[in-house]
Amino acid sequence: MRRDRSSRVPLRRSLLGRLLGVSALVAACSVAATAWLAVQTTSGAIRQEQGQNLAADARIYDTLLGYAARHPTWDGVDATVRELAEQSGRRVALTTQSRQPLADSATAATPPALPPEASAVVDPLSVDTVLAARSTEGQGTAADRIDPRAVGPFLLPAAERSALRRTADRQAVCLNRVGIAADVVVGPSGRPRVQMVGNDPERAAGTRCDPSDLDSPTRTEKKALTALNGLADACLKRQGRGEVRLNQDLSWGGGVAVPVPGPARPTPLPGDAREAAPAPAVEPPREFTGEDDRAIASCVGTARSEQLSSYVASPALLFIGDEGGATVPGFDLSPANTAKIAGAAALVLALTVGASVLAGARLVRPLHALTGAAQRMRDGQEHASVPVSGDDEIGRLAAAFNDMSAHRARLEEQRKAMVSDVAHELRTPLSNIRGWLEAAQDGLADPDPAFVSSLLEEAVQLQHIIDDLQDLAAADAGVLRLHPELVRVGELLSQVAAAHQARAETAGVTLTVESGAVTILPADPVRLRQAVGNLVSNAVRHTPAGGRVTLRAYGEEAGRLSQGAGEVVIEVADTGTGIPAGDLRNVFDRFWRAEKSRSRRTGGSGLGLAIVRKLAEAHGGSVSATSTEGEGSAFTLRLPASGPDGMTTAS
């Protein structure tokens, strides 16, 4: 027997060594990550105390930005600044760009000095995109930096606002009536728009309540848009570029044909002999290059800033800090702190390594036992098992190994028995054939028809054994081919009964068929007849004279099976000698027979029921047996109604 080589594995290659290495690495990484996280958390807390909390700063910045966008000056901003300071618990101060105070929430008689750098610049015409909580409503595009709340001359008066609101309410009610959920949303300029659930305006195109009626600009918007267009054209003219026509959403282009101005022509009167005047020439849509678009976008932005400058407050510096003006020192990782972290890391590492050694030893010990048992099994020793130490993963592995070892031992015993049985089954007909042929050669037997018939019977028996072994080998290899088609179960059972009727009558056994209500089953008719025939042949052999063998077929439901569902059951029941309860689990094993002496009194090779099980499994079904000793047995085939290749039952 070979020696167990597991003890010679170097520590660096053993499972214990790897476990120790991984544990040490994990511990070191954990300590480093903890130290880094502590530093980052402390630094984050300090930054938050110093006014670097972007979430709070963004809310303060956005509130003041909205105030500047809606007011031409900073007058009256004190109340807003104090309210923001109360909500955040911080000091909020506004100054001009030359640091002249505009508003300050500090309550001290002499406010502390402001930091040298401002937290942000509040300018509605140049928004800080990092701090601003920007929306997409109102004028402007997503690419500019002008606050959408700065509408300036686009602010609608009350009359236009009311008229548009009535139209929007009417269209929203209309959309709701036709099953489209809609609501009215008012933008910063006071212009309402109908917002549909899902933001899919195409849904309203086929209705009578198209919200596009709100797209037409009002008189106020036309006036403001004309002024903006003039400023943009002036900018483009300075660059030597042509004029542009802005749409209401400040876009340009769009492929709209523009009539070319020309002298007015009189309209011909009815019956006028003069030729009708030609229609005014139409200028084709202007095509813009990428360079044109960039220049237009720049000029439109400049024009908007120029147009809105008198409607918004001037830029101001925003300071957000501690109420008392004190500053919090940054985090300093001093040598003392470094020593503490290093000591804690060493302690954690030592504890981790110690725990890993204990856990690794308990883990490796049963693995060594498993390795030794596997090597003994490899060396040919009988059933090798290992002790099961618990119900953990290693214990379950040991239990599975013991089951595998026991199963392997049983398979080995079955293999030896099968080889012996195959040799015996092949030897018997071969010995008979050889004996008769030697007798004929020596002149002791006359080769008459009875002699030839006897040899043929032995050859047929030998051929049956070989065919059965081939079928089992094909099933084991997964190459047993099926050719499914719709089979009439009643006809198939009748054919099988007719094929075995003569043998049943000779044995004095009554053979009957009860096909039930199942009419058609998807299956391979040849293989299914073979399986049912093996069951009938087995039942006839083990049923004494005067007994009965019954073939039945039925489904899970009374009557016709539903398409693609359920099972079809084929049962072969007899009133024979029965099978002892302890032998039922072996009836489908190869070469197993109740007669331990291998007597051929009842015929058969011991392969028929094994073939039945393989054929049932090939059809996606199963076979089972029940028996009462002295009263009879019943073998049941259960086949899926959908068939082996997805075919389904039909009537």
C-alpha positions as CSV (number, residue, x, y, z in Angstrom):
1,M,0.0,0.0,0.0
2,R,1.3,3.5,-0.9
3,R,2.1,5.9,1.9
4,D,-0.1,8.9,2.7
5,R,1.8,11.7,1.0
6,S,-0.4,14.5,2.6
7,S,2.1,14.8,5.5
8,R,4.9,15.6,3.2
9,V,3.2,18.7,1.6
10,P,5.3,21.8,2.4
11,L,3.6,24.4,4.7
12,R,3.6,27.0,2.0
13,R,1.6,24.7,-0.3
14,S,-0.7,23.1,2.3
15,L,-4.2,24.3,3.0
16,L,-3.2,25.4,6.5
17,G,-0.4,27.5,5.2
18,R,-2.6,29.1,2.6
19,L,-5.3,29.7,5.2
20,L,-2.7,31.4,7.5
21,G,-1.5,33.6,4.6
22,V,-5.0,34.6,3.5
23,S,-6.0,35.4,7.1
24,A,-2.9,37.5,7.6
25,L,-3.5,39.3,4.4
26,V,-7.2,39.9,5.3
27,A,-6.2,41.2,8.7
28,A,-3.6,43.6,7.3
29,C,-6.0,44.9,4.7
30,S,-8.7,45.2,7.3
31,V,-6.5,47.3,9.6
32,A,-5.3,49.5,6.7
33,A,-8.9,50.0,5.5
34,T,-10.0,50.8,9.0
35,A,-7.3,53.3,9.5
36,W,-7.9,54.9,6.1
37,L,-11.7,55.0,6.8
38,A,-11.0,56.7,10.2
39,V,-8.9,59.3,8.6
40,Q,-11.4,59.9,5.8
41,T,-14.3,60.1,8.2
42,T,-12.5,62.5,10.5
43,S,-11.5,64.7,7.5
44,G,-15.0,64.6,6.2
45,A,-16.4,65.7,9.6
46,I,-13.9,68.6,9.7
47,R,-14.8,69.6,6.1
48,Q,-18.4,69.6,7.1
49,E,-17.7,71.9,10.0
50,Q,-15.8,74.2,7.7
51,G,-18.7,74.6,5.4
52,Q,-17.8,72.1,2.8
53,N,-21.0,70.1,3.0
54,L,-22.1,70.4,-0.6
55,A,-25.7,69.4,0.0
56,A,-26.4,72.2,2.5
57,D,-24.3,74.7,0.5
58,A,-26.3,73.8,-2.7
59,R,-29.6,74.5,-1.0
60,I,-28.4,77.9,0.3
61,Y,-26.8,78.8,-3.0
62,D,-29.9,77.8,-5.0
63,T,-32.2,79.9,-2.8
64,L,-30.1,83.0,-3.1
65,L,-29.6,82.4,-6.8
66,G,-33.4,82.3,-7.3
67,Y,-33.7,85.6,-5.4
68,A,-31.2,87.2,-7.6
69,A,-32.9,85.9,-10.8
70,R,-36.3,87.4,-9.7
71,H,-35.1,90.8,-8.3
72,P,-33.1,93.5,-10.0
73,T,-31.2,94.4,-6.8
74,W,-30.3,92.7,-3.5
75,D,-32.6,95.0,-1.5
76,G,-34.7,93.0,1.0
77,V,-32.5,89.9,0.9
78,D,-31.7,90.1,4.7
79,A,-34.8,88.2,5.7
80,T,-33.9,85.3,3.3
81,V,-30.3,85.2,4.6
82,R,-31.5,85.0,8.2
83,E,-34.0,82.2,7.4
84,L,-31.3,80.2,5.7
85,A,-28.9,80.7,8.6
86,E,-31.6,79.5,11.1
87,Q,-32.3,76.4,9.0
88,S,-28.6,75.4,8.5
89,G,-27.2,76.6,11.8
90,R,-24.4,78.3,9.9
91,R,-23.3,81.8,9.2
92,V,-24.5,83.1,5.8
93,A,-23.1,86.4,4.4
94,L,-23.4,88.2,1.1
95,T,-21.1,90.9,-0.2
96,T,-20.5,92.7,-3.4
97,Q,-17.6,91.6,-5.5
98,S,-15.6,94.4,-3.8
99,R,-16.6,92.8,-0.4
100,Q,-19.1,95.5,0.5
101,P,-21.6,93.9,2.9
102,L,-25.1,93.2,1.5
103,A,-26.5,90.9,4.2
104,D,-25.0,88.9,7.1
105,S,-26.6,86.5,9.5
106,A,-24.0,87.0,12.2
107,T,-25.6,88.2,15.5
108,A,-22.5,89.7,17.1
109,A,-22.1,93.4,17.4
110,T,-18.8,93.1,15.6
111,P,-19.1,90.2,13.1
112,P,-16.0,88.0,12.7
113,A,-13.9,88.6,9.7
114,L,-15.0,86.8,6.6
115,P,-12.8,84.0,5.1
116,P,-10.3,85.1,2.5
117,E,-12.1,83.1,-0.2
118,A,-15.8,83.0,-0.9
119,S,-17.8,79.8,-0.9
120,A,-19.4,80.7,-4.2
121,V,-20.3,83.6,-6.5
122,V,-24.1,84.2,-6.8
123,D,-24.7,85.3,-10.4
124,P,-27.9,84.2,-12.2
125,L,-26.2,84.9,-15.5
126,S,-23.2,82.6,-14.7
127,V,-24.4,79.7,-12.6
128,D,-22.0,77.5,-10.6
129,T,-22.9,74.1,-12.1
130,V,-21.4,72.2,-9.1
131,L,-23.6,73.9,-6.5
132,A,-26.7,74.8,-8.5
133,A,-29.7,72.6,-8.3
134,R,-30.8,73.5,-11.8
135,S,-34.1,72.7,-13.4
136,T,-35.0,72.4,-17.1
137,E,-38.0,74.7,-17.0
138,G,-38.3,78.2,-18.4
139,Q,-36.1,79.8,-21.1
140,G,-32.7,78.5,-22.0
141,T,-31.1,75.3,-22.9
142,A,-29.3,72.7,-20.9
143,A,-25.9,73.9,-22.3
144,D,-26.0,77.5,-21.0
145,R,-25.2,78.8,-17.5
146,I,-28.1,81.2,-17.2
147,D,-30.5,80.4,-14.3
148,P,-33.9,79.3,-15.8
149,R,-35.7,81.5,-13.2
150,A,-34.1,84.6,-14.8
151,V,-36.9,85.4,-17.4
152,G,-36.7,89.2,-17.6
153,P,-38.8,90.6,-20.4
154,F,-40.3,87.1,-21.0
155,L,-42.3,87.4,-17.7
156,L,-46.0,87.3,-18.8
157,P,-48.4,89.9,-17.5
158,A,-51.5,88.7,-15.5
159,A,-53.8,89.0,-18.5
160,E,-51.8,86.8,-20.8
161,R,-51.0,84.4,-18.0
162,S,-54.7,84.0,-17.2
163,A,-55.7,83.4,-20.8
164,L,-53.0,80.8,-21.3
165,R,-53.9,79.1,-18.0
166,R,-57.6,78.8,-19.1
167,T,-56.5,77.2,-22.4
168,A,-54.1,74.8,-20.6
169,D,-56.8,73.9,-18.0
170,R,-59.3,73.2,-20.8
171,Q,-56.8,71.0,-22.7
172,A,-55.8,69.1,-19.5
173,V,-59.5,68.4,-18.8
174,C,-59.9,67.2,-22.4
175,L,-56.9,64.9,-22.2
176,N,-58.1,63.4,-18.9
177,R,-61.5,62.7,-20.5
178,V,-59.9,60.7,-23.3
179,G,-57.9,58.6,-20.8
180,I,-54.6,60.5,-20.9
181,A,-53.5,61.6,-17.4
182,A,-52.4,65.2,-17.7
183,D,-51.7,68.2,-15.4
184,V,-50.8,71.9,-15.8
185,V,-47.3,73.0,-14.9
186,V,-46.4,76.7,-14.7
187,G,-42.9,77.7,-15.6
188,P,-40.8,80.6,-14.1
189,S,-42.2,83.1,-16.8
190,G,-45.8,82.3,-15.8
191,R,-46.3,80.3,-19.0
192,P,-48.4,77.1,-18.4
193,R,-47.8,73.9,-20.2
194,V,-49.7,70.6,-20.2
195,Q,-47.6,67.7,-18.8
196,M,-48.8,64.2,-19.7
197,V,-47.9,61.1,-17.7
198,G,-45.0,59.5,-19.4
199,N,-44.0,62.7,-21.2
200,D,-45.2,61.3,-24.5
201,P,-46.8,64.2,-26.5
202,E,-47.4,61.9,-29.5
203,R,-50.3,60.2,-27.5
204,A,-52.3,63.4,-27.9
205,A,-51.7,63.8,-31.6
206,G,-54.8,61.8,-32.6
207,T,-57.2,63.6,-30.2
208,R,-59.1,66.8,-30.4
209,C,-57.2,68.3,-27.4
210,D,-53.7,68.7,-28.8
211,P,-51.7,70.8,-26.3
212,S,-49.7,72.3,-29.1
213,D,-52.1,75.2,-29.1
214,L,-50.1,76.6,-26.2
215,D,-46.9,76.8,-28.3
216,S,-47.8,80.1,-30.0
217,P,-45.9,83.0,-28.4
218,T,-47.9,85.8,-26.7
219,R,-47.4,89.5,-27.6
220,T,-45.1,89.9,-24.6
221,E,-43.0,87.0,-25.7
222,K,-42.9,88.1,-29.3
223,K,-41.6,91.5,-28.2
224,A,-38.9,90.0,-26.0
225,L,-37.9,87.5,-28.6
226,T,-37.7,90.2,-31.3
227,A,-35.4,92.2,-29.0
228,L,-33.3,89.2,-28.3
229,N,-33.1,88.3,-32.0
230,G,-31.9,91.8,-32.7
231,L,-29.1,91.5,-30.1
232,A,-28.0,88.2,-31.5
233,D,-28.0,89.4,-35.1
234,A,-25.9,92.4,-34.1
235,C,-23.4,90.0,-32.5
236,L,-23.3,87.8,-35.6
237,K,-22.9,90.9,-37.8
238,R,-19.8,91.9,-35.9
239,Q,-18.4,88.5,-36.8
240,G,-19.3,88.9,-40.4
241,R,-22.1,86.3,-40.3
242,G,-25.6,86.4,-41.5
243,E,-28.7,86.9,-39.4
244,V,-30.5,84.1,-37.7
245,R,-34.1,83.5,-36.9
246,L,-34.7,82.4,-33.3
247,N,-37.6,80.2,-32.3
248,Q,-39.6,80.6,-29.1
249,D,-37.4,78.0,-27.4
250,L,-34.3,79.9,-28.5
251,S,-33.4,77.3,-31.1
252,W,-32.7,78.2,-34.7
253,G,-32.9,76.6,-38.1
254,G,-35.4,73.8,-38.4
255,G,-35.7,73.8,-42.2
256,V,-38.4,76.5,-42.5
257,A,-38.7,78.2,-46.0
258,V,-38.6,82.0,-45.8
259,P,-40.3,84.2,-48.4
260,V,-37.9,86.5,-50.2
261,P,-39.1,90.1,-49.9
262,G,-40.0,91.7,-53.3
263,P,-42.3,94.3,-54.9
264,A,-46.0,93.8,-54.3
265,R,-47.9,92.5,-57.3
266,P,-51.6,93.3,-57.9
267,T,-54.0,90.4,-57.6
268,P,-55.6,89.6,-60.9
269,L,-59.4,90.1,-61.1
270,P,-61.7,87.4,-62.3
271,G,-61.7,87.3,-66.0
272,D,-58.6,89.4,-66.3
273,A,-56.8,88.6,-69.5
274,R,-53.4,89.4,-67.9
275,E,-51.3,86.5,-66.9
276,A,-51.5,85.9,-63.1
277,A,-48.5,87.2,-61.2
278,P,-46.0,84.6,-60.1
279,A,-45.9,83.7,-56.5
280,P,-43.2,85.4,-54.4
281,A,-39.8,83.7,-54.5
282,V,-39.1,81.4,-51.5
283,E,-35.7,81.3,-50.0
284,P,-34.7,77.6,-49.3
285,P,-34.1,76.6,-45.7
286,R,-30.7,77.7,-44.6
287,E,-28.2,75.0,-43.7
288,F,-25.9,75.6,-40.7
289,T,-22.5,74.1,-40.3
290,G,-21.0,73.1,-36.9
291,E,-19.0,76.3,-36.9
292,D,-22.1,78.3,-37.6
293,D,-24.0,76.6,-34.7
294,R,-21.2,77.4,-32.3
295,A,-21.0,81.0,-33.3
296,I,-24.8,81.4,-33.1
297,A,-24.9,79.7,-29.7
298,S,-22.2,82.0,-28.4
299,C,-24.0,85.1,-29.7
300,V,-27.4,83.9,-28.3
301,G,-25.8,83.5,-24.9
302,T,-24.2,86.9,-25.0
303,A,-27.5,88.4,-26.2
304,R,-29.4,86.8,-23.3
305,S,-27.0,88.0,-20.8
306,E,-27.2,91.5,-22.2
307,Q,-31.0,91.4,-22.3
308,L,-31.4,90.1,-18.7
309,S,-28.7,92.2,-17.1
310,S,-31.1,94.9,-16.0
311,Y,-33.7,92.4,-14.7
312,V,-31.4,90.4,-12.3
313,A,-29.3,91.4,-9.3
314,S,-25.6,92.0,-9.7
315,P,-23.1,89.3,-8.9
316,A,-22.5,88.8,-5.2
317,L,-20.0,86.8,-3.1
318,L,-21.5,84.1,-0.8
319,F,-19.7,83.1,2.4
320,I,-20.9,80.1,4.4
321,G,-19.0,79.2,7.6
322,D,-19.1,78.7,11.4
323,E,-21.4,81.0,13.4
324,G,-18.5,82.0,15.7
325,G,-16.0,82.4,12.9
326,A,-13.7,79.8,14.4
327,T,-11.8,77.5,12.2
328,V,-11.3,73.8,13.0
329,P,-7.8,72.5,12.5
330,G,-7.2,69.8,10.0
331,F,-6.5,66.2,11.0
332,D,-2.9,65.6,11.9
333,L,-1.7,62.0,12.0
334,S,0.9,62.6,14.7
335,P,3.6,60.0,15.7
336,A,1.6,59.1,18.8
337,N,-1.5,58.4,16.7
338,T,0.7,56.4,14.2
339,A,2.0,54.3,17.1
340,K,-1.5,53.6,18.4
341,I,-2.7,52.5,14.9
342,A,0.4,50.3,14.5
343,G,-0.2,48.7,17.9
344,A,-3.8,48.0,17.2
345,A,-2.9,46.6,13.8
346,A,-0.3,44.2,15.4
347,L,-2.8,43.1,18.0
348,V,-5.5,42.4,15.4
349,L,-3.0,40.6,13.2
350,A,-1.8,38.4,16.1
351,L,-5.4,37.5,17.1
352,T,-6.3,36.7,13.5
353,V,-3.3,34.5,13.0
354,G,-4.0,32.6,16.3
355,A,-7.6,32.1,15.4
356,S,-6.7,31.0,11.9
357,V,-4.2,28.4,13.3
358,L,-6.9,26.9,15.5
359,A,-9.6,26.9,12.8
360,G,-7.1,25.6,10.2
361,A,-6.1,22.7,12.3
362,R,-9.7,21.6,12.8
363,L,-10.3,22.1,9.1
364,V,-7.2,20.2,7.9
365,R,-7.5,17.2,10.2
366,P,-10.7,15.7,8.6
367,L,-9.4,16.6,5.2
368,H,-6.3,14.5,5.9
369,A,-8.6,11.7,6.9
370,L,-10.5,12.0,3.6
371,T,-7.3,12.1,1.6
372,G,-6.0,8.9,3.3
373,A,-9.3,7.1,2.8
374,A,-9.4,8.1,-0.9
375,Q,-5.9,6.8,-1.4
376,R,-6.8,3.5,0.3
377,M,-9.7,3.3,-2.0
378,R,-7.5,4.0,-5.0
379,D,-5.1,1.2,-3.8
380,G,-7.9,-1.3,-4.0
381,Q,-8.9,-1.7,-0.4
382,E,-12.5,-2.5,0.4
383,H,-15.1,0.0,1.6
384,A,-13.1,2.9,3.1
385,S,-14.9,5.3,5.4
386,V,-14.0,8.3,7.5
387,P,-15.5,9.4,10.8
388,V,-18.2,12.1,10.5
389,S,-17.2,14.8,13.1
390,G,-20.2,17.1,12.8
391,D,-23.0,18.6,10.7
392,D,-20.9,21.3,9.1
393,E,-19.6,21.4,5.6
394,I,-16.7,19.1,6.4
395,G,-19.0,16.7,8.1
396,R,-21.4,16.7,5.2
397,L,-18.4,16.1,2.9
398,A,-17.3,13.1,5.0
399,A,-20.9,11.7,5.0
400,A,-21.0,12.2,1.2
401,F,-17.7,10.4,0.8
402,N,-18.8,7.5,2.9
403,D,-22.0,7.2,0.8
404,M,-19.9,7.3,-2.3
405,S,-17.5,4.7,-1.0
406,A,-20.4,2.4,-0.1
407,H,-22.1,3.0,-3.4
408,R,-18.8,2.2,-5.2
409,A,-18.5,-1.0,-3.3
410,R,-22.0,-2.0,-4.2
411,L,-21.3,-1.1,-7.9
412,E,-18.2,-3.2,-7.8
413,E,-20.2,-6.1,-6.4
414,Q,-22.8,-5.6,-9.0
415,R,-20.2,-5.4,-11.8
416,K,-18.6,-8.7,-10.7
417,A,-22.1,-10.3,-10.4
418,M,-23.0,-8.9,-13.8
419,V,-19.9,-10.3,-15.4
420,S,-20.6,-13.7,-13.9
421,D,-24.2,-13.5,-15.0
422,V,-23.3,-12.5,-18.6
423,A,-20.7,-15.3,-18.8
424,H,-23.3,-17.8,-17.5
425,E,-26.1,-16.6,-19.8
426,L,-23.9,-16.7,-22.8
427,R,-22.3,-20.0,-21.8
428,T,-25.5,-22.0,-21.5
429,P,-26.8,-21.6,-25.2
430,L,-23.2,-21.8,-26.5
431,S,-22.6,-25.0,-24.6
432,N,-25.9,-26.5,-25.9
433,I,-25.0,-25.5,-29.5
434,R,-21.5,-26.9,-29.1
435,G,-22.8,-30.1,-27.6
436,W,-25.4,-30.8,-30.3
437,L,-22.8,-30.0,-33.0
438,E,-20.2,-32.3,-31.5
439,A,-22.8,-35.0,-31.2
440,A,-23.7,-34.5,-34.9
441,Q,-20.0,-34.6,-35.8
442,D,-19.5,-37.9,-33.9
443,G,-22.6,-39.4,-35.6
444,L,-24.5,-39.6,-32.3
445,A,-27.2,-37.1,-33.4
446,D,-29.1,-37.1,-36.6
447,P,-29.4,-33.5,-38.1
448,D,-33.1,-33.8,-38.6
449,P,-35.6,-30.9,-38.4
450,A,-35.9,-31.3,-34.7
451,F,-32.2,-31.1,-34.3
452,V,-32.0,-27.9,-36.4
453,S,-35.0,-26.5,-34.5
454,S,-33.2,-27.1,-31.2
455,L,-30.1,-25.4,-32.4
456,L,-32.1,-22.5,-33.8
457,E,-33.9,-22.0,-30.4
458,E,-30.5,-21.8,-28.6
459,A,-29.2,-19.4,-31.3
460,V,-32.3,-17.2,-30.9
461,Q,-31.9,-17.2,-27.1
462,L,-28.3,-16.1,-27.6
463,Q,-29.3,-13.4,-30.0
464,H,-31.9,-12.1,-27.6
465,I,-29.3,-11.8,-24.8
466,I,-26.9,-10.0,-27.2
467,D,-29.7,-7.6,-28.4
468,D,-30.7,-6.8,-24.8
469,L,-27.1,-6.1,-23.8
470,Q,-26.8,-3.8,-26.9
471,D,-29.9,-1.9,-25.9
472,L,-28.7,-1.4,-22.4
473,A,-25.3,-0.3,-23.6
474,A,-26.9,2.3,-25.9
475,A,-29.1,3.5,-23.1
476,D,-26.2,3.8,-20.7
477,A,-24.2,5.8,-23.4
478,G,-27.1,8.1,-24.0
479,V,-27.4,7.2,-27.7
480,L,-30.6,5.2,-27.6
481,R,-32.5,6.8,-30.5
482,L,-36.2,7.4,-30.3
483,H,-38.6,8.1,-33.3
484,P,-41.7,9.5,-31.6
485,E,-45.0,9.7,-33.3
486,L,-48.6,9.7,-32.2
487,V,-49.4,6.2,-31.0
488,R,-52.9,4.9,-30.3
489,V,-52.5,3.3,-26.9
490,G,-55.4,0.9,-27.2
491,E,-54.1,-0.5,-30.5
492,L,-50.6,-0.8,-29.2
493,L,-51.8,-2.8,-26.1
494,S,-53.9,-5.0,-28.4
495,Q,-50.9,-5.7,-30.6
496,V,-48.8,-6.7,-27.6
497,A,-51.6,-8.9,-26.2
498,A,-52.0,-10.6,-29.6
499,A,-48.2,-11.2,-29.8
500,H,-48.2,-13.0,-26.4
501,Q,-51.7,-14.6,-26.7
502,A,-50.3,-18.0,-27.9
503,R,-47.8,-18.2,-25.0
504,A,-50.5,-17.1,-22.5
505,E,-52.9,-19.8,-23.8
506,T,-50.2,-22.4,-23.6
507,A,-49.6,-21.5,-20.0
508,G,-53.3,-21.3,-19.2
509,V,-53.2,-17.6,-18.5
510,T,-56.0,-15.2,-19.5
511,L,-54.7,-12.1,-21.2
512,T,-57.1,-9.0,-21.3
513,V,-56.7,-5.3,-22.4
514,E,-58.5,-2.3,-20.8
515,S,-57.4,0.8,-22.7
516,G,-59.6,3.3,-20.8
517,A,-60.3,6.7,-22.2
518,V,-56.7,7.5,-23.3
519,T,-56.6,7.3,-27.1
520,I,-53.3,8.8,-28.3
521,L,-49.8,9.1,-26.8
522,P,-46.6,10.7,-28.4
523,A,-44.0,7.9,-28.2
524,D,-41.7,5.6,-30.2
525,P,-44.1,2.8,-31.1
526,V,-41.4,0.2,-31.5
527,R,-39.6,0.9,-28.2
528,L,-43.0,1.3,-26.4
529,R,-44.1,-2.1,-27.7
530,Q,-40.8,-3.6,-26.6
531,A,-41.2,-2.2,-23.0
532,V,-44.8,-3.3,-22.7
533,G,-44.0,-6.6,-24.3
534,N,-41.2,-7.3,-21.7
535,L,-43.6,-6.6,-18.9
536,V,-46.3,-8.9,-20.4
537,S,-43.7,-11.6,-21.0
538,N,-42.5,-11.4,-17.4
539,A,-46.1,-11.4,-16.1
540,V,-47.1,-14.5,-18.1
541,R,-44.0,-16.4,-17.0
542,H,-44.7,-15.8,-13.3
543,T,-48.5,-16.4,-13.4
544,P,-49.6,-20.0,-12.8
545,A,-52.3,-21.7,-14.9
546,G,-55.8,-20.2,-14.3
547,G,-54.3,-16.8,-13.5
548,R,-54.9,-13.5,-15.3
549,V,-52.7,-10.8,-16.8
550,T,-54.4,-7.4,-17.4
551,L,-53.1,-4.5,-19.5
552,R,-54.5,-1.1,-18.6
553,A,-54.0,2.5,-19.8
554,Y,-55.4,5.6,-18.3
555,G,-54.6,9.3,-17.7
556,E,-54.5,11.6,-14.7
557,E,-57.9,13.0,-15.7
558,A,-61.1,11.1,-16.6
559,G,-61.6,11.2,-20.3
560,R,-59.3,13.1,-22.7
561,L,-56.0,14.6,-21.4
562,S,-55.5,18.3,-21.8
563,Q,-52.9,19.1,-24.4
564,G,-49.3,19.2,-23.1
565,A,-50.2,18.3,-19.5
566,G,-50.4,15.3,-17.2
567,E,-49.2,11.7,-17.6
568,V,-50.3,8.6,-19.4
569,V,-50.2,5.4,-17.2
570,I,-49.8,1.9,-18.7
571,E,-50.2,-0.9,-16.1
572,V,-49.5,-4.6,-16.5
573,A,-51.0,-6.5,-13.5
574,D,-51.0,-10.2,-12.9
575,T,-52.3,-12.7,-10.3
576,G,-49.1,-14.6,-10.2
577,T,-46.7,-15.7,-7.4
578,G,-45.8,-12.1,-6.4
579,I,-42.4,-10.7,-5.3
580,P,-41.2,-10.6,-1.7
581,A,-41.1,-7.0,-0.3
582,G,-37.3,-7.2,0.2
583,D,-36.8,-8.0,-3.5
584,L,-38.9,-5.2,-5.0
585,R,-36.0,-2.7,-5.1
586,N,-33.9,-5.2,-7.2
587,V,-36.4,-6.2,-9.8
588,F,-35.1,-3.6,-12.3
589,D,-31.4,-4.6,-11.8
590,R,-29.7,-6.4,-14.6
591,F,-29.5,-10.2,-14.4
592,W,-31.5,-10.2,-11.2
593,R,-33.9,-13.1,-10.9
594,A,-35.9,-14.4,-7.9
595,E,-34.4,-17.8,-8.6
596,K,-31.0,-17.5,-7.0
597,S,-29.9,-20.8,-8.6
598,R,-30.2,-19.2,-12.1
599,S,-32.7,-21.9,-13.1
600,R,-34.1,-21.3,-16.6
601,R,-37.4,-22.9,-15.6
602,T,-39.2,-19.7,-16.0
603,G,-37.1,-18.4,-18.9
604,G,-35.7,-15.0,-19.4
605,S,-32.2,-13.6,-19.1
606,G,-32.8,-11.1,-16.2
607,L,-32.4,-8.1,-18.6
608,G,-36.0,-7.5,-19.6
609,L,-37.0,-5.3,-16.7
610,A,-33.8,-3.3,-16.8
611,I,-34.5,-2.6,-20.5
612,V,-38.0,-1.5,-19.5
613,R,-36.6,1.1,-17.0
614,K,-34.1,2.5,-19.6
615,L,-36.9,2.8,-22.2
616,A,-39.2,4.6,-19.8
617,E,-36.4,7.0,-18.8
618,A,-35.6,7.6,-22.5
619,H,-39.3,8.7,-23.0
620,G,-39.0,11.0,-20.0
621,G,-41.0,8.7,-17.8
622,S,-40.6,6.1,-15.1
623,V,-41.5,2.6,-14.2
624,S,-42.4,1.2,-10.7
625,A,-43.5,-2.1,-9.3
626,T,-45.9,-3.1,-6.5
627,S,-46.5,-6.7,-5.4
628,T,-48.1,-8.8,-2.7
629,E,-46.5,-12.2,-2.3
630,G,-48.9,-15.0,-3.3
631,E,-51.4,-12.6,-4.8
632,G,-49.7,-11.0,-7.8
633,S,-47.7,-8.0,-9.0
634,A,-48.4,-4.7,-10.9
635,F,-45.8,-2.9,-13.1
636,T,-46.6,0.7,-13.9
637,L,-45.2,2.8,-16.8
638,R,-45.7,6.6,-16.4
639,L,-45.0,8.6,-19.5
640,P,-45.4,12.4,-20.0
641,A,-48.3,13.4,-22.2
642,S,-46.0,15.9,-24.0
643,G,-43.9,13.0,-25.3
644,P,-40.1,12.7,-25.4
645,D,-39.5,15.5,-27.9
646,G,-42.2,18.0,-26.8
647,M,-45.0,16.4,-28.8
648,T,-48.4,16.5,-27.1
649,T,-51.4,14.3,-26.9
650,A,-54.3,14.7,-29.3
651,S,-57.5,12.9,-29.9
